[in-house]
Amino acid sequence: MASNPSKETRAQVLGRDQHRCVVCETYLRPGQWPGMSIHHRLRRSQGSGDDELHEASNLISVCGMDNSTGCHGWIHQHPNEAVKLGYLIRSYDDHKPSEVPMFNQRYGWQLLSTDGQATPCKPPTPHKEGPTK
Ligand SMILES: [Zn+2]
């Protein structure tokens, strides 16, 4: 398996996200502040053996020069919030990235397919705590 997304997949992801950071809607230009990067929702270290790891369903366009700046940095610094918004997928949830909704600031909740499509979907059901009545 490849250790990085292919050029084609990166182009597919940027096209799907309209070259905007899915978290803050900033238009992304290569080489310009705040930078652009491709974030792995299911982290590489967690996803070994997962066939979607470098597929479009696991990748989102975010601002930031690396994983410590911009929204890319925010995601890694706020894992709990990022999980709620679908930017991070916990390995033990045992869900494929294509089955986990992701919140795009511009388009709302989306399901991302492995072939680079984004489909509008309902927000994920929050985990209920205790009785609901
Ligand atoms: Zn951003």
Residues whose N, C-alpha, C, O or C-beta is under 5 A from the ligand:
A	BS01	ZN	C21 V23 C24 T26 C63 C71
